[in-house]
Amino acid sequence: MTNKAYLIISSLLILVILLAGRHFGYSFLERFIAVIIVGGLFELFYRKKLKK
């Protein structure tokens, strides 16, 4: 996976979390915490599985 693809996927994940959280009625703080958690898990997954 190239750095450009990594940035696009991580940006889309953040956007989806923020918009979906707003749709389901979560507060901004809850959405922000979800972005941190999912972003961290994606980073771990990227380092272990996808980085080649």
C-alpha positions as CSV (number, residue, x, y, z in Angstrom):
1,M,0.0,0.0,0.0
2,T,1.4,3.4,-1.0
3,N,1.4,6.4,1.3
4,K,-1.2,8.1,-0.8
5,A,-3.6,5.1,-0.6
6,Y,-3.0,5.0,3.2
7,L,-3.9,8.7,3.6
8,I,-7.0,8.4,1.4
9,I,-8.3,5.3,3.3
10,S,-7.6,6.9,6.7
11,S,-9.3,10.2,5.7
12,L,-12.4,8.3,4.4
13,L,-12.5,6.3,7.7
14,I,-12.5,9.6,9.7
15,L,-15.2,11.1,7.5
16,V,-17.4,8.1,7.7
17,I,-17.1,7.9,11.5
18,L,-17.9,11.6,11.9
19,L,-20.9,11.6,9.5
20,A,-22.3,8.3,10.7
21,G,-22.0,9.4,14.3
22,R,-23.8,12.6,13.5
23,H,-26.6,10.6,11.8
24,F,-27.0,8.4,14.9
25,G,-27.1,11.4,17.2
26,Y,-23.7,11.0,19.0
27,S,-22.1,14.1,20.5
28,F,-18.9,15.5,19.0
29,L,-16.8,14.2,21.9
30,E,-18.1,10.7,21.3
31,R,-17.4,10.9,17.6
32,F,-13.9,12.3,18.3
33,I,-13.1,9.4,20.7
34,A,-14.3,7.0,18.1
35,V,-12.0,8.6,15.5
36,I,-9.1,8.2,17.8
37,I,-9.9,4.5,18.6
38,V,-10.6,3.5,15.0
39,G,-7.7,5.5,13.7
40,G,-5.3,3.8,16.1
41,L,-6.7,0.4,15.2
42,F,-6.3,1.1,11.5
43,E,-2.7,2.2,12.2
44,L,-1.9,-1.0,14.0
45,F,-3.6,-3.1,11.3
46,Y,-1.7,-1.2,8.6
47,R,1.7,-1.7,10.3
48,K,1.1,-5.4,10.9
49,K,-0.7,-6.6,7.7
50,L,-0.6,-4.0,4.9
51,K,2.8,-2.4,5.0
52,K,5.0,-4.1,2.5
